[in-house]
Amino acid sequence: MKKNGLLGGALLPALLLTLLASASGRAQAPDPAAGKQLLREYAGNDNWSGLLQHPKIRPQLQQLLGAELAHLRRNLDVSGSVDVVGGDLSVDGNAPHQGTEEEAVVCVNTYNLAVSAAIYSKGNVTVFSNTKTYDNLSRCIKDWITLVNSQHRDRVNQPKNVRIAGAK
């Protein structure tokens, strides 16, 4: 049987390989060695801007946020050191003099270097992630959402159900 046309011969397998390669290119491949290197370099370090400019992180931020990247950067202007939350490197902060009003977070998975970010602005949280459901968001993003939605109350005021026990 003679194979003609666009899908005949070797073209069909080549087309399928191209589609599979492009689809798998979007998924983050595990890169634990790079994640460990980022942990050693940035965890506990004040150089959060260096983490966001890292060649494996910056392109993801640009792709996820597009024009909102400038908003994220403004909302991280007042930041502390890079933390580790649930295995993710985490940078959170707020715009100058706008804590509880304009805030942001960036979370970098140290297993596959997948990046997620969120912006709290005008009472709304917008999450930027390749994960499309809340259930699958990282603990880093979810914990930050809980914190900004409470306006940081539990960091300042002791919750009623918390008791401090001294050493015995």
Secondary structure, 3 states (H helix, E strand, C coil): CCCCCCCCCCHHHHHHHHHHHHHHHHCCCCCHHHHHHHHHHHCCCCCHHHHHHCCCCHHHHHHHHHHHHHHHHHHCCEECCCEEECCEEEEEEECCCCCCCEEEEEEEECCCCCEEEEEEECCEEEEECCCCCHHHCCHHHHHHHHHHHCCCHHHHCCCCCCCCCCCC
